[in-house]
Amino acid sequence: MSFTASDEDIDKALVEAQLPALLAAIAHLTGDLAILRPHLRPDPLLLDVRSDVHDAFNDRIDQGNKEMAWGVATVNSWYRNDKGRVAQNWPFSLLEYWELTRHPQLEQFITA
């Protein structure tokens, strides 16, 4: 038996994979999930990815896209923008995405 996921199914799975890491990061910042109710917290908090981590991640995505059919320089596709860069968000497996987002790596973020 084979299973082919639709783009919508994959998008949902990607969002669902992000949620536990996001909630864990919020809990780390606040000590609980009160941040989900902004009226309980008058002082703003900051959670931002470090620029070096951001840049390394984008480099990895760009390299992965180059190794896919849509990333070959001679291939035209809707993934390629007007500057020639392939703008596909995740060229790797859904399992790899889930493993990467399962637990936040808080050292990769700026928190305040």
C-alpha positions as CSV (number, residue, x, y, z in Angstrom):
1,M,0.0,0.0,0.0
2,S,1.3,3.5,-0.8
3,F,0.3,6.8,0.6
4,T,0.7,10.2,-1.1
5,A,0.2,13.2,1.1
6,S,-1.4,16.3,-0.4
7,D,0.4,19.7,0.0
8,E,-2.3,20.7,2.5
9,D,-1.6,17.6,4.6
10,I,2.1,18.3,4.6
11,D,1.5,22.0,5.5
12,K,-0.7,20.9,8.4
13,A,2.0,18.4,9.6
14,L,4.7,21.1,9.4
15,V,2.6,23.4,11.6
16,E,1.8,20.7,14.0
17,A,5.4,19.8,14.3
18,Q,6.3,23.4,15.2
19,L,3.7,23.8,18.0
20,P,5.4,21.7,20.8
21,A,8.7,23.5,20.3
22,L,7.0,26.9,20.3
23,L,5.0,26.1,23.5
24,A,8.2,24.9,25.2
25,A,10.0,28.1,24.3
26,I,7.1,30.2,25.6
27,A,7.1,28.2,28.8
28,H,10.8,28.7,29.1
29,L,10.4,32.4,28.9
30,T,7.5,32.8,31.2
31,G,7.8,29.8,33.5
32,D,4.3,28.9,32.4
33,L,1.9,29.4,29.5
34,A,0.5,32.7,30.8
35,I,2.1,34.5,27.8
36,L,-0.7,32.9,25.7
37,R,-3.1,35.3,27.5
38,P,-1.4,38.7,26.8
39,H,-3.7,40.6,29.2
40,L,-2.1,38.7,32.1
41,R,1.4,40.0,31.2
42,P,1.9,43.8,30.9
43,D,5.7,43.6,30.1
44,P,6.6,42.3,26.6
45,L,9.0,39.3,26.2
46,L,11.4,38.6,23.4
47,L,12.1,35.4,21.6
48,D,14.1,35.8,18.4
49,V,16.3,33.5,16.5
50,R,20.0,34.5,16.4
51,S,21.1,35.9,13.1
52,D,23.9,33.4,12.7
53,V,21.5,30.5,13.3
54,H,19.0,32.0,10.8
55,D,21.7,32.5,8.1
56,A,23.1,28.9,8.6
57,F,19.6,27.5,8.4
58,N,18.9,29.4,5.2
59,D,22.2,28.3,3.7
60,R,21.2,24.7,4.5
61,I,17.8,25.1,2.9
62,D,19.4,26.7,-0.2
63,Q,21.9,23.8,-0.5
64,G,19.1,21.2,-0.1
65,N,17.0,22.9,-2.8
66,K,20.0,22.8,-5.2
67,E,20.0,19.0,-4.8
68,M,16.3,18.7,-5.7
69,A,14.8,18.6,-9.2
70,W,13.3,22.1,-8.8
71,G,16.7,23.5,-7.8
72,V,18.6,22.5,-10.9
73,A,19.8,25.7,-12.6
74,T,18.3,24.7,-16.0
75,V,14.9,23.9,-14.5
76,N,12.2,26.6,-14.5
77,S,9.5,26.2,-11.8
78,W,7.2,28.2,-9.7
79,Y,9.6,27.7,-6.8
80,R,12.3,29.9,-8.4
81,N,11.8,33.7,-7.8
82,D,12.7,36.5,-10.1
83,K,16.3,36.6,-8.7
84,G,16.8,32.9,-9.5
85,R,16.6,31.7,-5.9
86,V,14.5,28.7,-5.2
87,A,12.0,29.7,-2.5
88,Q,10.9,26.2,-1.3
89,N,10.7,26.2,2.5
90,W,11.8,22.7,3.3
91,P,13.5,20.4,0.8
92,F,14.1,17.5,3.3
93,S,11.8,14.8,4.7
94,L,8.9,15.5,7.0
95,L,10.5,13.2,9.6
96,E,13.7,15.3,9.6
97,Y,11.6,18.4,10.1
98,W,9.7,16.8,13.0
99,E,13.0,15.8,14.6
100,L,14.5,19.3,14.1
101,T,11.5,21.1,15.6
102,R,10.6,18.5,18.4
103,H,12.6,20.3,21.1
104,P,13.6,23.9,21.0
105,Q,17.3,24.5,21.1
106,L,17.1,27.6,23.3
107,E,20.8,28.5,22.8
108,Q,19.8,29.4,19.2
109,F,17.5,32.2,20.4
110,I,17.8,35.6,21.9
111,T,15.5,35.8,24.9
112,A,14.6,38.7,27.2
